[in-house]
Amino acid sequence: MHGAKLMALLLVGALLGCSSATIDRYSGVSVDGMIVGGNRDHLYVLRDDDSMVKVRRSKVKDIDHPGNVLMIIGLPLVGMGLTYALTGAGAGANTTERDMFYSVGGVYGAIGAALAIPGYISWSSSKAAADPEDNIDTSQFGDVPEAPDREFDARFGILGRLEGSAALPAVATPTGMDLQGGTTP
């Protein structure tokens, strides 16, 4: 019984994590969120923090659409289920053994289908939303800001480097002088 609960928990966790696309850009900064549409120039992304941004297509390096991992896990499980069912049907075994093969095959097939089908739906809807030929009316989104090429966090500075840390070069000045040549108090 514990195995069934664990499998159900894993299935729910996998399904909850399959809604966000990762858009890798040439600048190295990725944008995570659900692609809601686009036109020839931009992708419109609803980020995980519920803010909408647009990403210029010319800056997109690659898109990792959601659902592909679920399909990769689910389809082999469906295949295993079919293999068990076919083995039970062709084994010439007694009714009890044949029923066991059918039961095991049914469990693998059901779990695989429960992963692969939502994975495919999520993947295909994200691919369709990102299709440049499938232009949408972007006026419905209003004035959407473009995603910055660099993420800025006031605590860490640009690209997450801690300001004043050893990672950033410090400017050495003689005591009593500032960079403009004057003296400091």
N, C-alpha and C positions, 0 to 999 in steps of 0.2 A: 504494500500500500504506500510505503514511503517513496518508492520509485515513481509511482504515478503522480504523486504530489510534486516531486522534483521535476518531472518532465513537464507538467502543467505550468509550473513556475518558470521554467526555462522558455517555454513556448510564449507565455505572456510577455516575458522580458524581451524576447526577440522581436515580437510584433510591435511592442512599444518603441523600439529603437529604430524603426525603419521608415521614418517620415522625412528625414533631413538629407538634403543633397549637400555635397561639399564641392564648392567651385574653387579650383586652384587657379591662381592668376600668375602671370609672369613676374609680378612684383614679389611673389613669395608669400603674400598674405591671402589666406583662404577666407571664403565667405560660406558660412553654414546656414541652411534654412531650406524652406520649401519653395521651389520654383513655381510661381503662379502664372507665368506667361512671359511673353517677350515680343520683340519686333526685330527688324533686321539689325538694329544697333545695340539693343540692350536686353538683358534678362532681368526680370522683376522677381525679387526674392523676399519672401516673408521670413525674416530672421527668427531665431529661437527666442529672442526677447520681445517679439511681437512688433518690431519695427520693420518697415518696408524700405528696401534699398534697390537701386538698379546697378547692374554690373555691365560695363561696356564689353560687348562681345569680342572686340579686338584685343582685350586684355585677358581673356579667358584662355588658360593653358589646357585645362582638362576639367571634366565634370564627373564626379563619382555619384551616380544616381542611387537613391535608396532602393533596397529590396533585392539587390543582386546577391548578397550573402545568403539571404533566406532561400533564394532559388537554388544556390549552390549546395546548401545543406538539404533542402527539401527534395529535390529531384532524385538524388541517389537513394534516399529513404523510400521513395515511391518505387524505384527500381528493385530495392531489396524486398519490398512487400510483394511485388509481382513475382519475383524469383521464388519466394517462399510459397506463394499460392500455386504457382506452376509446378513446383517440386512436389507439393502435396497431391496435386491432381494426377501427376504422371508417375508417382513412385510405386503404385500398386500396393500401397500400405493398407493396413486395416483402417476402419472408420475413425478410431480414436487418434491414430497418428495423423491421418489426413486432416481431421478437424483441428489438431494442434498446428499444422502447417498453415491452414487457412486463417486461424486466429492470429498467429504471429504475423503472417503476411498482411492481415487486415490492420493490425496495430501500426506496423511500420508504414503501410500505405496511407493510413489516416493522418499520422503525424507528419509524414512527408508532404501530403497535400495541404495540410493546415499551415505549413511553412511556405511551400512553393507558390500557392495561389495568391495569398496576400502580398508576397514578395514580388510576384509578376505584376500585380495590379499597381503597386507602389512604383515599381521601376518603369513600367510603360507609361503611367500618367506623368511622371517626372520627365521622361524622354519627350513625350508629346508637348509638354509645356515649354520645354527648352528648344523645340524645333524652330529654326529661323524662318521656315516657310509658312509656319502657322501663326501669322501676325495677328495680334489682338489689338483692340482699342485700348490704348494705354491711358486715355484721358480719364477713365474710371478710377485710376489710382491717384489722381491729383498730381501735386508737385512732389515727386519722390526724389530724395537726394541720392547722388551717386555714392557708391561704397568707396571709402578712401583707400588709396594704395598702401597706406601705412596706418596701422591701428595705433592710437595714442591713448596712453593711460597716464594721468597726471602724476601718479606715484612712481612710475617706472620710466617715463619718457617714451620716445618713439621706439616701437618694436619690442617693448617689454624689457629694455635694458635699464638697470637701476642707475638713476642719475647719481654721479659722484662715486660710483663703484670703480673697482680696478678695471672693469671691462671698458670704461670710457677714459680716454686720455685726459689727464688733469693739466690745466695750464699753470705752469710754475711762474710765479712773479716774486720779485724781491720784496722783502718786508717793507711796508711803508709806501709802496707804489701800486697804482692800478694799471690796467692795460692801456689807458689813454695817456699815460705818462705823468699824471698828477700824483699827488701823495694822498694816502688814505688817512683818516683821522686816527 
